[in-house]
Amino acid sequence: MNGGRGRGTAPAGRMTAAVLGAALLLAGCSASDGAGGAGAADTGITQRPEATAPYWVNPDSTAAQRVVELEKSGREEDAGRIRRIAEQPTGEWIGPENPEEQARGFTEAAERAGRTALLVLYNIPHRDCGQYSRGGAADGDAYRAFVDAVARGIGDRPATVVLEPDAVLHMVDGCTPEEYHGERYDLLRGAVTTLKTLGNTKVYLDAGNAGWGHPDQIFGPLTRAGVGRADGFAVNVSNYYGTSESIAYGKRLSAKVGGKPFVLDTSRNGNGPYDGGDPAERWCNPPGRALGEAPTVRTADPLVDAYLWIKRPGESDGECKGGPKAGEWWQEYALELARTGDAG
């Protein structure tokens, strides 16, 4: 079964430097045209139309910076490909260092641009079962403090939060030892409750993908983890399953959890899943994949709240197939994703 490991937050030090640098730059700038502040002037990246994509485009993202570098070096064709990534709103994965400052920086910048910040929390203790994205908070108290800090950073500003990719799935598939299950359910319920006390925050609890198994296997644990209090759930996070099959999976699961809506990660699903190589690592930097549908709230089904780019295209799934560490930018892979695909 494929849990979609290797989600890929950046290493803590790099995350702090890059994210807080961008956030502090943006914090001192205004954006009268909704372009996102001083970073937009440097990279030329602007916001997408609010009616179709109300989520914030980070004008100082790694992809945006690479566009500038490629243009300066005369690689116009490659710059154009990476621009297809840089121009779309993508998830901002909150790291464990200074989470309050990170959340505040992203949401303040998004609010000034008239958009909603898309945040991903991926810091649950015993994360990823020792795989490429292993780590997480040291214990339950540290995780609760992390969530509280994120909530303070968000405040009453608009935000959409995708909560803990794989955290429920790995309890169901046996990857996370049973001794940790009780605490993990408590932590997830608590995180949903804390975030839903905020006035303008939507919360979607991760619920696996179309290639993992059957909704009957996960709806009970998802309910125990607090999906009833959340705005819905998320499917296909960091994975490659096609939009139609992901919607079918989500609709079957929705029927099991009270008709909850869901969001769908389309960041890299343009060519669907990979069926070659070692089945155990088909999810990890598979070749021949492509960007999927651009982020939008205008979806193919009323149960689908949005197509989102939760995983940032161009960041590695892990040290497989020649890739760098999970979460690090891999330009060759980014260029491959952007050669074909649906984003526009």
URKAVEN-V727994 format. One record per helix or strand of 2 or more residues. SS is the DSSP state (hx for helix, st for strand). FROM is the first residue (numbers start at 1). TO is the last residue. Records with the same first field share a line. If there is no record, write none. Layout:
SS: FROM-TO / FROM-TO
//
This chain:
hx: 12-27 / 38-43 / 62-72 / 76-86 / 99-112 / 128-130 / 140-154 / 169-172 / 178-196 / 215-224 / 243-256 / 279-281 / 331-339
st: 92-94 / 116-121 / 159-163 / 201-206 / 232-235 / 261-265 / 290-291 / 304-309
//
